[in-house]
């Protein structure tokens, strides 16, 4: 049986083999999430990515290949590299104690639009409404509106990734993200899984994650492509 350390070397691949296999789109030995859920792809053999990406881009105008150290091969007559995002993976070492003063709620389907709008306000990019289906989302509601969230994205039987950690600009510097990450982490530990997260190298939030008990473990790069 594969262990969590091996799974984390290729988290998209193993998520699509286990917990998220219902979202998997397989193409020539390459795996993608369904384009309406999450535009991520993964591979072990980069010689197969050109054909697979040319097929996937017919339904998704842009997408990412996620890889620790391999470089995808593409057919530039159909697919073009937008940019490579130098990312890193962080894994919980030991959760720090955080006082929870906010009322943190598990968000249900009635919050899908609010989650989408908040993510796109703070971190515009590639979050989709069906990304909500990938895992649990926790939030803080103030003044009758959702103002801060921390969700779950990639996951297997062994790990769960914390993602979509965003706070409305009017409610920052109140410790909401810290409490939400801590709460989400505890829920993952209750499920006997390893909490992880991904971020860009140099992100100022890394210091917060480290204070919460996460440690940098490896590079995890995001190759963003778009249809030609």
N, C-alpha and C positions, 0 to 999 in steps of 0.2 A: 504494500500500500504506500502511495506517495505521501511524504510528510509535508508539513506546512512550509518549511523552508524551500522545498523544491517548487511548491505551488506558487510561492511569492516571486519566483524568478520570472514567471509568465502568468500574472494574475488574470488577465482577460481570458486567456485560453482555458485555464482551469475553471474559472467561473462558468464558462459556457459548456464545459463538460459535466458540471455538477448542478449547483443550485439554479443556474440560469440557462440550462440546456433548452428550455422551452423558447428562449429568445434566439437560439443559435441559427445562423445562416452559414452553411458549410459550402466552400467553393475551392476545389482543387487543393485540398489539404490545408486550407486557410480558414479561420473562423472569424465571423463578424457577428455583432449583435444586430438584430432586426433594426432596420434604418429608422423606424419610428420610436425606438426605445433608447438607443445609445449608439452613436456613430463610431464605435471602437472595433478594431480588428486585431487579431493576434496570429502568430505563426511560429513554427520552429525552423522551417526551410524557406529561406528568403528567395530561392529560385522559383517558388510557386506564387509569389505575391503579385507579379505583373498581371498574370491572367486573372487571378482572383479579384484584384482591385479594379481592373477594367470592367469586370462584370458587376461588382458591387456599386460602382459609381453610376450605373444606369438608374439606380433608385435613390441614391444619396449624393447630392451635389458636392458634399465634402465629408471627410471622415479622417479618423486617426488610425495609424498603426502604433501600437504600444509595445515597446521593446526595451529590454535592459541594455543590450549592447550590439544587436544586429541591425543592419541597414536594409530596409526593404528595397526590392527592385521593382520598378514600375515601367509601364509602357507610356512614354511621354507623348505619344500621339493621341492618348486618351485621358491620361491623368497627369497632373502637374503638382510638384511639391510647393506648398504655400510657405511653410516654415517648419523647422525642427525646434521643439520646446524642450530645453534641458530640464528634466524633472528629477525628482528623488522620491524614494519610498521611505516611510517611517513606520516603525512597528512599536507597539506598546512594550515597554520594559517593566515598569511598575507604576500603576496609576497613583498620582498624587491626590491628596485629600483636597476637595473643593467644597466650600459651603454652598449649598443650593438654597437660594433665597427666592427664586422665581417659581411660578407655577408652570411646570413643563408638561406639555400635553402631547400625546401620540396623535398625529394628524391623520385624519381619514380622507376618503375620496372627495369630500366636500371642499377640501382645501387645495385641490390640484391647481386651480387657476391662480390662487393667491401665491402658492409656492412658485409657480412658473413666473409670475410677474415679479416677485421679489428677487429671484435668482437673476433674471434678465436685467433688473434695475441695477443690481450691485455687481454682477459678474456676467455681463452679456457674452454669449458665445454659442454653446452647443447643447445646453440643457433642453430637453424636450418634455412635453407634458407626460408622455408615457415613461419617462425616466423614473417617475414616482413608483412604478410597478417593481422596481429593482430591489426595494427594501423599505424599512421603516423610516419615517420622517418624524422628527420631534420639533416642537416649536414653542415660542413664547408669544402670547397675545397681549397687547396693550392698547388701550384706547379703542377697543373694538376691532383691531386689525392685527394680522400676523406681522411681527416685526423682526423675528430672528428664527433661523432654522438650522438644523444639522441633520442631514440625511444619511442613508446607506446606499452604496452603489455595488461595486463588484463583490461577490461573495461565493464561498464554497462551503463544504462541510467543516472546514477548518478555520477560515478567516472571514471577516466582514470589513469592508472598507468604509470609513466615514468620509462623506463628501457633501458638497453643496452647503458648506458652512458660511452663511451670509447673514448680515444684519442690516436693517434699513439705516441709511445715513443719519436719520434723526434720533436713532437710539443706540449709537455706538458709544464705546467707552463706559459701559455700564456692566461689563462682565457677562453679558448674555451668551456670547459665543463660548466662553470658557465653561460656563455651567452646562450648556447644551452638549458640548463635546464630552464633558465628564459624564453626564447622564447617559449619553449614547454609548460611551465606552463601557459603562457598567452594565448596560443592557446586553451588549455583545458578550461580555464576560459571563453573564448569567446563562447565555446559550452555549457556554464552553467553547467559544471560538476566540481567535486572536484578533484584536482590533488593529487595523492598519489605516494609513492614509497616504495620499500622494499630494505633492505640491511642486511648485517650481523652485529650482535652486535660487537661493538668495531671497526668497519670500520672507518678509518681515514676520509673518505668522509662525515661522519655524521656531522662534524662541518661545512662543506661547505653547506650541505643541511639546517642546522639550520640557517646559515647566510642568506640563500635565503628565509627563512620564513617557513620552514617545522618544525614540531615538532613530537617527538616520541609519539606514542599513545598506542601501544600494541606489545606483542611478536607475531611473525608469523614465525613458524618453518617449516623447509624443511627436510622431511624424504626421503633420497635418497636410492632407492632400485635397485637391478639388478637381472637379471635372474640367477638362479642357474645352 
